[in-house]
C-alpha cells in the first residue's frame, strides 16, 4: 500500500513540492533575524536614498532571500493541485512554524552547561546569549510574519486563479509573476507594520518605529522582492517543463483542469 502511494507520480510530486515549500518558509523565518546590507554584499557603497523623509539604504532581512521562492512554489502547487492544495500547505506550514518556535522557546529556557556557555567558540563570549538572540525572536515579529504569510498566500491563490480564468493555459508568466508581485506587496507591509509599528504601541515593550521609517523599509523590501520575482520568471517555465515531462502531458493536463475546478 505504501509503495503504491509513493510510486504514484502526482502524490510523489506533491510531497516534493510540499517539502521545498515548508523548508523554505521555515528557513526564511529562522534566518530572518539577520539584517544585511544588500549594497555591501554585492560590493558597492550604500545608496543612502531619501524615502518618506528618511535616509534609507537596502538593509534587508535575510528572509527575503527565500520568500520569493516560497511564493513561486505557491504558484506551482496552485497550478497542479489548486487552491485546496495551497491552503492545506499554508496552514500546515503555519502550524509547523509555531511548533518550531515553541521548541526554540523551550530550548532557550534550558539551563546551559557552564563549559558550553563560556567556550568562546568563534569568539563568542556567551554562547547561551547568542543562542537566545538567534532563536528567541520577538513574538510581535513571529505573529506579524505568520499573519503576513497567510494573507499573502490566500491573496496569491485568489489572483492566480482570476488571471488564469481570463487567460487560460497561456501566459504562465502573467498569472505566476503577477500574483506573486501583489501578494508580496501585502506581505512586505503587513509584517513590518505589525512588528515595529502596531505591536510596540499596543504592548509598550519596545520603542516603536516612526511611520515614515516603516514605510521606507517596506518600500525597500518590496523593490527587492519585485526585482527578484521578475528575475525568477524563467525558473517558473523551467519547473513547469520539468513537471510536464515527469508526469506526462495527459496527466499534467488532467491535474491542471481539476485544479481549476473543471472536473
C-alpha atoms as an extended CHARMM CRD file, in Angstrom:
* protein
*
       263  EXT
         1         1  UNK       CA              0.0000000000        0.0000000000        0.0000000000  PROA      1               0.0000000000
         2         2  UNK       CA              2.7810000000        2.4410000000        0.9750000000  PROA      2               0.0000000000
         3         3  UNK       CA              4.7370000000        1.6220000000       -2.1840000000  PROA      3               0.0000000000
         4         4  UNK       CA              1.6510000000        2.3250000000       -4.2850000000  PROA      4               0.0000000000
         5         5  UNK       CA              1.2800000000        5.7680000000       -2.6720000000  PROA      5               0.0000000000
         6         6  UNK       CA              4.9390000000        6.6810000000       -3.1140000000  PROA      6               0.0000000000
         7         7  UNK       CA              5.0900000000        5.3340000000       -6.6640000000  PROA      7               0.0000000000
         8         8  UNK       CA              2.0970000000        7.4620000000       -7.6850000000  PROA      8               0.0000000000
         9         9  UNK       CA              3.7290000000       10.3310000000       -9.5630000000  PROA      9               0.0000000000
        10        10  UNK       CA              1.2190000000       13.0990000000       -8.6590000000  PROA      10              0.0000000000
        11        11  UNK       CA              1.4550000000       12.1070000000       -4.9820000000  PROA      11              0.0000000000
        12        12  UNK       CA              5.2360000000       11.9670000000       -5.0720000000  PROA      12              0.0000000000
        13        13  UNK       CA              5.3530000000       15.3430000000       -6.8020000000  PROA      13              0.0000000000
        14        14  UNK       CA              3.1230000000       16.8770000000       -4.1310000000  PROA      14              0.0000000000
        15        15  UNK       CA              5.4220000000       15.5200000000       -1.4010000000  PROA      15              0.0000000000
        16        16  UNK       CA              8.4880000000       17.0000000000       -3.1630000000  PROA      16              0.0000000000
        17        17  UNK       CA              6.8670000000       20.4080000000       -3.6980000000  PROA      17              0.0000000000
        18        18  UNK       CA              5.4440000000       20.4430000000       -0.1620000000  PROA      18              0.0000000000
        19        19  UNK       CA              8.8670000000       19.6160000000        1.2790000000  PROA      19              0.0000000000
        20        20  UNK       CA             10.5260000000       22.5250000000       -0.5430000000  PROA      20              0.0000000000
        21        21  UNK       CA              7.6330000000       24.8310000000        0.3270000000  PROA      21              0.0000000000
        22        22  UNK       CA              7.7170000000       24.1010000000        4.0770000000  PROA      22              0.0000000000
        23        23  UNK       CA             11.5180000000       24.0020000000        4.2900000000  PROA      23              0.0000000000
        24        24  UNK       CA             11.8950000000       27.3680000000        2.5490000000  PROA      24              0.0000000000
        25        25  UNK       CA              9.2500000000       29.0120000000        4.7550000000  PROA      25              0.0000000000
        26        26  UNK       CA             10.7830000000       27.6750000000        7.9750000000  PROA      26              0.0000000000
        27        27  UNK       CA             14.3490000000       28.5630000000        6.9490000000  PROA      27              0.0000000000
        28        28  UNK       CA             13.1900000000       32.0650000000        5.9910000000  PROA      28              0.0000000000
        29        29  UNK       CA             11.7540000000       32.5010000000        9.4970000000  PROA      29              0.0000000000
        30        30  UNK       CA             14.9910000000       31.3060000000       11.1070000000  PROA      30              0.0000000000
        31        31  UNK       CA             17.4090000000       33.4230000000        9.0790000000  PROA      31              0.0000000000
        32        32  UNK       CA             15.0820000000       36.4330000000        9.2720000000  PROA      32              0.0000000000
        33        33  UNK       CA             16.7900000000       37.5860000000       12.4730000000  PROA      33              0.0000000000
        34        34  UNK       CA             19.7860000000       38.7530000000       10.4240000000  PROA      34              0.0000000000
        35        35  UNK       CA             19.6530000000       42.1760000000        8.7610000000  PROA      35              0.0000000000
        36        36  UNK       CA             22.1210000000       42.5310000000        5.9030000000  PROA      36              0.0000000000
        37        37  UNK       CA             23.2990000000       45.3250000000        3.6330000000  PROA      37              0.0000000000
        38        38  UNK       CA             22.4130000000       44.4480000000        0.0550000000  PROA      38              0.0000000000
        39        39  UNK       CA             24.7520000000       47.0800000000       -1.3830000000  PROA      39              0.0000000000
        40        40  UNK       CA             27.7950000000       45.9920000000        0.6400000000  PROA      40              0.0000000000
        41        41  UNK       CA             27.0290000000       42.3190000000       -0.0470000000  PROA      41              0.0000000000
        42        42  UNK       CA             27.3450000000       42.9180000000       -3.7900000000  PROA      42              0.0000000000
        43        43  UNK       CA             30.3790000000       45.1670000000       -3.2770000000  PROA      43              0.0000000000
        44        44  UNK       CA             29.0250000000       48.6930000000       -3.7430000000  PROA      44              0.0000000000
        45        45  UNK       CA             28.5190000000       51.6650000000       -1.4540000000  PROA      45              0.0000000000
        46        46  UNK       CA             25.0910000000       52.0900000000        0.2220000000  PROA      46              0.0000000000
        47        47  UNK       CA             22.7450000000       54.2500000000       -1.8460000000  PROA      47              0.0000000000
        48        48  UNK       CA             21.5170000000       56.4060000000        1.0900000000  PROA      48              0.0000000000
        49        49  UNK       CA             18.2340000000       57.1690000000       -0.6290000000  PROA      49              0.0000000000
        50        50  UNK       CA             15.6000000000       59.5130000000        0.7720000000  PROA      50              0.0000000000
        51        51  UNK       CA             12.2140000000       57.8300000000        1.1890000000  PROA      51              0.0000000000
        52        52  UNK       CA              9.3910000000       59.4450000000        3.1860000000  PROA      52              0.0000000000
        53        53  UNK       CA             11.9350000000       61.8500000000        4.6610000000  PROA      53              0.0000000000
        54        54  UNK       CA             14.1360000000       59.0130000000        5.9450000000  PROA      54              0.0000000000
        55        55  UNK       CA             17.7010000000       58.2260000000        4.9430000000  PROA      55              0.0000000000
        56        56  UNK       CA             17.4560000000       54.7220000000        3.5770000000  PROA      56              0.0000000000
        57        57  UNK       CA             19.7740000000       52.0270000000        2.2800000000  PROA      57              0.0000000000
        58        58  UNK       CA             18.8560000000       48.4900000000        1.2750000000  PROA      58              0.0000000000
        59        59  UNK       CA             19.2030000000       46.8970000000        4.7090000000  PROA      59              0.0000000000
        60        60  UNK       CA             17.0400000000       43.8060000000        4.3860000000  PROA      60              0.0000000000
        61        61  UNK       CA             16.1100000000       40.8170000000        6.4910000000  PROA      61              0.0000000000
        62        62  UNK       CA             17.8670000000       37.6710000000        5.2940000000  PROA      62              0.0000000000
        63        63  UNK       CA             14.4360000000       36.0750000000        4.9990000000  PROA      63              0.0000000000
        64        64  UNK       CA             13.8290000000       37.9830000000        1.7490000000  PROA      64              0.0000000000
        65        65  UNK       CA             16.2940000000       35.6120000000        0.0790000000  PROA      65              0.0000000000
        66        66  UNK       CA             13.7980000000       32.7610000000        0.4250000000  PROA      66              0.0000000000
        67        67  UNK       CA             10.2950000000       34.2810000000        0.4760000000  PROA      67              0.0000000000
        68        68  UNK       CA             10.2130000000       34.8260000000       -3.3150000000  PROA      68              0.0000000000
        69        69  UNK       CA             10.9300000000       31.0870000000       -3.6910000000  PROA      69              0.0000000000
        70        70  UNK       CA              8.0370000000       30.2970000000       -1.3350000000  PROA      70              0.0000000000
        71        71  UNK       CA              5.6120000000       32.3430000000       -3.4070000000  PROA      71              0.0000000000
        72        72  UNK       CA              6.8190000000       30.7540000000       -6.6550000000  PROA      72              0.0000000000
        73        73  UNK       CA              6.3010000000       27.3240000000       -5.0930000000  PROA      73              0.0000000000
        74        74  UNK       CA              2.8010000000       28.5290000000       -4.1910000000  PROA      74              0.0000000000
        75        75  UNK       CA              2.0700000000       29.2150000000       -7.8550000000  PROA      75              0.0000000000
        76        76  UNK       CA              3.4330000000       25.8380000000       -8.9860000000  PROA      76              0.0000000000
        77        77  UNK       CA              1.3470000000       23.9780000000       -6.3980000000  PROA      77              0.0000000000
        78        78  UNK       CA             -1.6500000000       26.1470000000       -7.2980000000  PROA      78              0.0000000000
        79        79  UNK       CA             -1.2780000000       25.2300000000      -10.9750000000  PROA      79              0.0000000000
        80        80  UNK       CA             -1.4610000000       21.4740000000      -10.4250000000  PROA      80              0.0000000000
        81        81  UNK       CA             -3.2240000000       20.9930000000       -7.0790000000  PROA      81              0.0000000000
        82        82  UNK       CA             -5.4900000000       24.0220000000       -6.8780000000  PROA      82              0.0000000000
        83        83  UNK       CA             -6.4390000000       26.3530000000       -4.0080000000  PROA      83              0.0000000000
        84        84  UNK       CA             -7.1910000000       23.4740000000       -1.6290000000  PROA      84              0.0000000000
        85        85  UNK       CA             -3.6280000000       22.1810000000       -2.0000000000  PROA      85              0.0000000000
        86        86  UNK       CA             -2.1340000000       25.6190000000       -1.3290000000  PROA      86              0.0000000000
        87        87  UNK       CA             -4.4070000000       26.3020000000        1.6440000000  PROA      87              0.0000000000
        88        88  UNK       CA             -3.6180000000       22.9010000000        3.1460000000  PROA      88              0.0000000000
        89        89  UNK       CA              0.1310000000       23.5270000000        2.8960000000  PROA      89              0.0000000000
        90        90  UNK       CA             -0.1940000000       27.1060000000        4.1270000000  PROA      90              0.0000000000
        91        91  UNK       CA             -1.9870000000       26.1250000000        7.3270000000  PROA      91              0.0000000000
        92        92  UNK       CA              0.3280000000       23.1340000000        7.8140000000  PROA      92              0.0000000000
        93        93  UNK       CA              3.3620000000       25.4150000000        7.4150000000  PROA      93              0.0000000000
        94        94  UNK       CA              1.9990000000       27.9230000000        9.9240000000  PROA      94              0.0000000000
        95        95  UNK       CA              1.3840000000       25.1180000000       12.4110000000  PROA      95              0.0000000000
        96        96  UNK       CA              4.9180000000       23.7580000000       11.9410000000  PROA      96              0.0000000000
        97        97  UNK       CA              6.4820000000       27.2280000000       12.3230000000  PROA      97              0.0000000000
        98        98  UNK       CA              4.5450000000       27.7720000000       15.5760000000  PROA      98              0.0000000000
        99        99  UNK       CA              5.6600000000       24.3190000000       16.7570000000  PROA      99              0.0000000000
       100       100  UNK       CA              9.2910000000       25.1110000000       15.8510000000  PROA      100             0.0000000000
       101       101  UNK       CA              9.3070000000       28.3950000000       17.7720000000  PROA      101             0.0000000000
       102       102  UNK       CA              7.6500000000       26.6990000000       20.7580000000  PROA      102             0.0000000000
       103       103  UNK       CA             10.5320000000       24.2040000000       20.7540000000  PROA      103             0.0000000000
       104       104  UNK       CA             13.0530000000       27.0420000000       20.4210000000  PROA      104             0.0000000000
       105       105  UNK       CA             11.4840000000       28.7640000000       23.4310000000  PROA      105             0.0000000000
       106       106  UNK       CA             11.7840000000       25.5490000000       25.4430000000  PROA      106             0.0000000000
       107       107  UNK       CA             15.4110000000       25.1260000000       24.3990000000  PROA      107             0.0000000000
       108       108  UNK       CA             16.2050000000       28.7390000000       25.3490000000  PROA      108             0.0000000000
       109       109  UNK       CA             14.9480000000       28.1250000000       28.8880000000  PROA      109             0.0000000000
       110       110  UNK       CA             17.1430000000       25.0530000000       29.3990000000  PROA      110             0.0000000000
       111       111  UNK       CA             19.9500000000       25.8290000000       31.8490000000  PROA      111             0.0000000000
       112       112  UNK       CA             23.2060000000       25.8920000000       29.8500000000  PROA      112             0.0000000000
       113       113  UNK       CA             26.2360000000       23.7810000000       30.7290000000  PROA      113             0.0000000000
       114       114  UNK       CA             28.9530000000       26.0530000000       32.0790000000  PROA      114             0.0000000000
       115       115  UNK       CA             31.6850000000       24.7980000000       29.7430000000  PROA      115             0.0000000000
       116       116  UNK       CA             29.4520000000       25.3160000000       26.6840000000  PROA      116             0.0000000000
       117       117  UNK       CA             28.2900000000       28.8170000000       27.6110000000  PROA      117             0.0000000000
       118       118  UNK       CA             31.8530000000       30.0820000000       28.1000000000  PROA      118             0.0000000000
       119       119  UNK       CA             33.7720000000       28.0910000000       25.4780000000  PROA      119             0.0000000000
       120       120  UNK       CA             34.3210000000       31.2600000000       23.4240000000  PROA      120             0.0000000000
       121       121  UNK       CA             33.6560000000       29.3770000000       20.1820000000  PROA      121             0.0000000000
       122       122  UNK       CA             34.0360000000       31.6380000000       17.1240000000  PROA      122             0.0000000000
       123       123  UNK       CA             34.9960000000       34.4560000000       19.5500000000  PROA      123             0.0000000000
       124       124  UNK       CA             31.5170000000       34.4490000000       21.0980000000  PROA      124             0.0000000000
       125       125  UNK       CA             31.9920000000       35.0020000000       24.8520000000  PROA      125             0.0000000000
       126       126  UNK       CA             28.4790000000       33.8230000000       25.8440000000  PROA      126             0.0000000000
       127       127  UNK       CA             27.1230000000       31.0060000000       23.6750000000  PROA      127             0.0000000000
       128       128  UNK       CA             23.8400000000       30.8880000000       25.5830000000  PROA      128             0.0000000000
       129       129  UNK       CA             23.1350000000       34.5860000000       24.9840000000  PROA      129             0.0000000000
       130       130  UNK       CA             23.9580000000       34.1420000000       21.3060000000  PROA      130             0.0000000000
       131       131  UNK       CA             21.6480000000       31.1120000000       21.0730000000  PROA      131             0.0000000000
       132       132  UNK       CA             18.8270000000       33.0380000000       22.7420000000  PROA      132             0.0000000000
       133       133  UNK       CA             19.3700000000       36.0360000000       20.4860000000  PROA      133             0.0000000000
       134       134  UNK       CA             19.2070000000       33.9610000000       17.2980000000  PROA      134             0.0000000000
       135       135  UNK       CA             16.2760000000       31.6800000000       18.1640000000  PROA      135             0.0000000000
       136       136  UNK       CA             14.3570000000       33.9480000000       20.5480000000  PROA      136             0.0000000000
       137       137  UNK       CA             12.7050000000       36.2430000000       18.0480000000  PROA      137             0.0000000000
       138       138  UNK       CA             10.2040000000       38.8160000000       19.2480000000  PROA      138             0.0000000000
       139       139  UNK       CA              6.6620000000       37.4470000000       19.4840000000  PROA      139             0.0000000000
       140       140  UNK       CA              5.4740000000       40.5030000000       17.5510000000  PROA      140             0.0000000000
       141       141  UNK       CA              7.7730000000       39.6010000000       14.6620000000  PROA      141             0.0000000000
       142       142  UNK       CA              6.5710000000       35.9810000000       14.6540000000  PROA      142             0.0000000000
       143       143  UNK       CA              2.8860000000       36.9650000000       14.7980000000  PROA      143             0.0000000000
       144       144  UNK       CA              3.3480000000       39.6450000000       12.1420000000  PROA      144             0.0000000000
       145       145  UNK       CA              5.2350000000       37.2570000000        9.8840000000  PROA      145             0.0000000000
       146       146  UNK       CA              2.6220000000       34.4960000000       10.1690000000  PROA      146             0.0000000000
       147       147  UNK       CA             -0.2980000000       36.8730000000        9.5520000000  PROA      147             0.0000000000
       148       148  UNK       CA              1.5010000000       38.3630000000        6.5460000000  PROA      148             0.0000000000
       149       149  UNK       CA              2.3060000000       34.8880000000        5.2400000000  PROA      149             0.0000000000
       150       150  UNK       CA             -1.2910000000       33.6970000000        5.4910000000  PROA      150             0.0000000000
       151       151  UNK       CA             -2.7720000000       36.8410000000        3.9070000000  PROA      151             0.0000000000
       152       152  UNK       CA             -0.1490000000       36.7200000000        1.1610000000  PROA      152             0.0000000000
       153       153  UNK       CA             -0.8390000000       33.0590000000        0.4060000000  PROA      153             0.0000000000
       154       154  UNK       CA             -4.6120000000       33.4540000000        0.2230000000  PROA      154             0.0000000000
       155       155  UNK       CA             -4.2790000000       36.5600000000       -1.9270000000  PROA      155             0.0000000000
       156       156  UNK       CA             -1.7810000000       34.8230000000       -4.2190000000  PROA      156             0.0000000000
       157       157  UNK       CA             -4.2180000000       31.9320000000       -4.7680000000  PROA      157             0.0000000000
       158       158  UNK       CA             -7.1290000000       34.2690000000       -5.4910000000  PROA      158             0.0000000000
       159       159  UNK       CA             -5.2720000000       36.4610000000       -8.0090000000  PROA      159             0.0000000000
       160       160  UNK       CA             -3.6060000000       33.4690000000       -9.6880000000  PROA      160             0.0000000000
       161       161  UNK       CA             -6.9480000000       31.8490000000      -10.4760000000  PROA      161             0.0000000000
       162       162  UNK       CA             -8.6070000000       35.0930000000      -11.5320000000  PROA      162             0.0000000000
       163       163  UNK       CA             -5.8490000000       35.6800000000      -14.0970000000  PROA      163             0.0000000000
       164       164  UNK       CA             -5.9040000000       32.0590000000      -15.2560000000  PROA      164             0.0000000000
       165       165  UNK       CA             -9.6650000000       32.1740000000      -15.8510000000  PROA      165             0.0000000000
       166       166  UNK       CA             -9.1290000000       35.2220000000      -18.0600000000  PROA      166             0.0000000000
       167       167  UNK       CA             -6.0980000000       33.9270000000      -19.9810000000  PROA      167             0.0000000000
       168       168  UNK       CA             -6.4970000000       30.1400000000      -19.9350000000  PROA      168             0.0000000000
       169       169  UNK       CA             -3.3750000000       27.9830000000      -20.1650000000  PROA      169             0.0000000000
       170       170  UNK       CA             -1.3840000000       30.7490000000      -21.8400000000  PROA      170             0.0000000000
       171       171  UNK       CA              0.6740000000       33.4550000000      -20.1640000000  PROA      171             0.0000000000
       172       172  UNK       CA              2.0920000000       31.4500000000      -17.2700000000  PROA      172             0.0000000000
       173       173  UNK       CA              4.3700000000       34.4090000000      -16.5180000000  PROA      173             0.0000000000
       174       174  UNK       CA              1.4050000000       36.7460000000      -16.0430000000  PROA      174             0.0000000000
       175       175  UNK       CA             -0.5290000000       34.6710000000      -13.5100000000  PROA      175             0.0000000000
       176       176  UNK       CA              2.5770000000       33.4470000000      -11.6330000000  PROA      176             0.0000000000
       177       177  UNK       CA              4.5950000000       36.6600000000      -11.5060000000  PROA      177             0.0000000000
       178       178  UNK       CA              1.5130000000       38.9130000000      -11.2840000000  PROA      178             0.0000000000
       179       179  UNK       CA              0.0190000000       37.0870000000       -8.3020000000  PROA      179             0.0000000000
       180       180  UNK       CA              3.4340000000       36.9750000000       -6.6100000000  PROA      180             0.0000000000
       181       181  UNK       CA              4.0350000000       40.7110000000       -7.0220000000  PROA      181             0.0000000000
       182       182  UNK       CA              0.6610000000       41.6000000000       -5.4840000000  PROA      182             0.0000000000
       183       183  UNK       CA              0.8890000000       39.0960000000       -2.6160000000  PROA      183             0.0000000000
       184       184  UNK       CA              4.4600000000       40.0980000000       -1.7530000000  PROA      184             0.0000000000
       185       185  UNK       CA              3.4300000000       43.7520000000       -1.7080000000  PROA      185             0.0000000000
       186       186  UNK       CA              0.9320000000       42.9230000000        1.0560000000  PROA      186             0.0000000000
       187       187  UNK       CA              3.3910000000       40.6030000000        2.7970000000  PROA      187             0.0000000000
       188       188  UNK       CA              6.1420000000       43.2540000000        2.8430000000  PROA      188             0.0000000000
       189       189  UNK       CA              3.9610000000       45.8680000000        4.5160000000  PROA      189             0.0000000000
       190       190  UNK       CA              1.9040000000       43.7300000000        6.9330000000  PROA      190             0.0000000000
       191       191  UNK       CA              4.7910000000       42.0690000000        8.7760000000  PROA      191             0.0000000000
       192       192  UNK       CA              6.7480000000       45.2810000000        9.4150000000  PROA      192             0.0000000000
       193       193  UNK       CA              3.7110000000       47.3310000000       10.4190000000  PROA      193             0.0000000000
       194       194  UNK       CA              2.5760000000       44.6940000000       12.9250000000  PROA      194             0.0000000000
       195       195  UNK       CA              6.0410000000       44.0010000000       14.3490000000  PROA      195             0.0000000000
       196       196  UNK       CA              7.5000000000       47.5020000000       14.5360000000  PROA      196             0.0000000000
       197       197  UNK       CA              4.6270000000       49.9950000000       14.3750000000  PROA      197             0.0000000000
       198       198  UNK       CA              1.4380000000       48.4590000000       15.8260000000  PROA      198             0.0000000000
       199       199  UNK       CA              2.7110000000       45.9640000000       18.4310000000  PROA      199             0.0000000000
       200       200  UNK       CA              5.1550000000       48.3150000000       20.2060000000  PROA      200             0.0000000000
       201       201  UNK       CA              2.3870000000       50.9200000000       20.5880000000  PROA      201             0.0000000000
       202       202  UNK       CA             -0.0440000000       48.3300000000       21.9670000000  PROA      202             0.0000000000
       203       203  UNK       CA              2.3730000000       46.4600000000       24.2310000000  PROA      203             0.0000000000
       204       204  UNK       CA              4.7960000000       49.2450000000       25.1180000000  PROA      204             0.0000000000
       205       205  UNK       CA              7.6760000000       46.7820000000       25.4810000000  PROA      205             0.0000000000
       206       206  UNK       CA              9.9120000000       48.2400000000       22.7680000000  PROA      206             0.0000000000
       207       207  UNK       CA             10.3830000000       51.6020000000       21.1050000000  PROA      207             0.0000000000
       208       208  UNK       CA              8.0920000000       51.8410000000       18.0450000000  PROA      208             0.0000000000
       209       209  UNK       CA              9.4010000000       52.8410000000       14.6520000000  PROA      209             0.0000000000
       210       210  UNK       CA              8.0560000000       56.0070000000       13.0650000000  PROA      210             0.0000000000
       211       211  UNK       CA              5.5110000000       55.6940000000       10.2750000000  PROA      211             0.0000000000
       212       212  UNK       CA              7.9660000000       57.1600000000        7.7780000000  PROA      212             0.0000000000
       213       213  UNK       CA             10.7200000000       54.7060000000        8.7630000000  PROA      213             0.0000000000
       214       214  UNK       CA              8.3860000000       51.6970000000        8.4530000000  PROA      214             0.0000000000
       215       215  UNK       CA              7.1790000000       52.9220000000        5.0580000000  PROA      215             0.0000000000
       216       216  UNK       CA             10.7400000000       53.4640000000        3.8190000000  PROA      216             0.0000000000
       217       217  UNK       CA             11.8600000000       49.9680000000        4.8300000000  PROA      217             0.0000000000
       218       218  UNK       CA              8.6680000000       48.3900000000        3.4580000000  PROA      218             0.0000000000
       219       219  UNK       CA              9.2140000000       50.0500000000        0.0880000000  PROA      219             0.0000000000
       220       220  UNK       CA             12.8540000000       48.9510000000        0.0290000000  PROA      220             0.0000000000
       221       221  UNK       CA             11.9390000000       45.3520000000        0.8310000000  PROA      221             0.0000000000
       222       222  UNK       CA              9.2630000000       45.3370000000       -1.8410000000  PROA      222             0.0000000000
       223       223  UNK       CA             11.5630000000       46.7990000000       -4.5040000000  PROA      223             0.0000000000
       224       224  UNK       CA             13.9620000000       43.9280000000       -3.8400000000  PROA      224             0.0000000000
       225       225  UNK       CA             11.1820000000       41.3140000000       -3.9260000000  PROA      225             0.0000000000
       226       226  UNK       CA              9.7490000000       42.8590000000       -7.1060000000  PROA      226             0.0000000000
       227       227  UNK       CA             13.0840000000       42.6010000000       -8.9130000000  PROA      227             0.0000000000
       228       228  UNK       CA             13.7300000000       39.0430000000       -7.7050000000  PROA      228             0.0000000000
       229       229  UNK       CA             10.2180000000       37.8920000000       -8.6640000000  PROA      229             0.0000000000
       230       230  UNK       CA             10.6930000000       39.2210000000      -12.2040000000  PROA      230             0.0000000000
       231       231  UNK       CA             14.1700000000       37.6750000000      -12.4970000000  PROA      231             0.0000000000
       232       232  UNK       CA             12.8470000000       34.2940000000      -11.3430000000  PROA      232             0.0000000000
       233       233  UNK       CA             10.1290000000       34.2010000000      -14.0180000000  PROA      233             0.0000000000
       234       234  UNK       CA             12.2010000000       31.9360000000      -16.3280000000  PROA      234             0.0000000000
       235       235  UNK       CA             12.5710000000       29.4890000000      -13.4200000000  PROA      235             0.0000000000
       236       236  UNK       CA              8.7850000000       29.0590000000      -13.3690000000  PROA      236             0.0000000000
       237       237  UNK       CA              8.8590000000       27.9140000000      -17.0050000000  PROA      237             0.0000000000
       238       238  UNK       CA             11.7250000000       25.5130000000      -16.3040000000  PROA      238             0.0000000000
       239       239  UNK       CA              9.8510000000       23.9680000000      -13.3680000000  PROA      239             0.0000000000
       240       240  UNK       CA              6.6650000000       23.6900000000      -15.4380000000  PROA      240             0.0000000000
       241       241  UNK       CA              8.6000000000       21.9630000000      -18.2290000000  PROA      241             0.0000000000
       242       242  UNK       CA             10.1610000000       19.5030000000      -15.7860000000  PROA      242             0.0000000000
       243       243  UNK       CA              6.7720000000       18.6880000000      -14.2310000000  PROA      243             0.0000000000
       244       244  UNK       CA              5.1630000000       18.1710000000      -17.6530000000  PROA      244             0.0000000000
       245       245  UNK       CA              7.9160000000       15.6940000000      -18.5760000000  PROA      245             0.0000000000
       246       246  UNK       CA              7.7870000000       13.9710000000      -15.1910000000  PROA      246             0.0000000000
       247       247  UNK       CA              4.0240000000       13.4970000000      -15.0880000000  PROA      247             0.0000000000
       248       248  UNK       CA              3.4190000000       13.1750000000      -18.8010000000  PROA      248             0.0000000000
       249       249  UNK       CA              1.3360000000       15.7460000000      -20.6450000000  PROA      249             0.0000000000
       250       250  UNK       CA             -2.0220000000       13.8640000000      -20.3800000000  PROA      250             0.0000000000
       251       251  UNK       CA             -1.7430000000       13.5240000000      -16.5680000000  PROA      251             0.0000000000
       252       252  UNK       CA             -0.4430000000       17.0870000000      -16.1550000000  PROA      252             0.0000000000
       253       253  UNK       CA             -3.2980000000       18.4790000000      -18.2710000000  PROA      253             0.0000000000
       254       254  UNK       CA             -5.8760000000       16.4960000000      -16.2730000000  PROA      254             0.0000000000
       255       255  UNK       CA             -4.4260000000       17.7680000000      -12.9890000000  PROA      255             0.0000000000
       256       256  UNK       CA             -4.4850000000       21.3880000000      -14.1910000000  PROA      256             0.0000000000
       257       257  UNK       CA             -8.1140000000       21.0540000000      -15.2810000000  PROA      257             0.0000000000
       258       258  UNK       CA             -9.0320000000       19.5640000000      -11.9200000000  PROA      258             0.0000000000
       259       259  UNK       CA             -7.1440000000       22.3510000000      -10.1340000000  PROA      259             0.0000000000
       260       260  UNK       CA             -9.3270000000       24.8750000000      -11.9500000000  PROA      260             0.0000000000
       261       261  UNK       CA            -12.4690000000       23.0290000000      -10.8890000000  PROA      261             0.0000000000
       262       262  UNK       CA            -13.2790000000       21.8420000000      -14.3950000000  PROA      262             0.0000000000
       263       263  UNK       CA            -13.5020000000       18.2010000000      -13.2690000000  PROA      263             0.0000000000
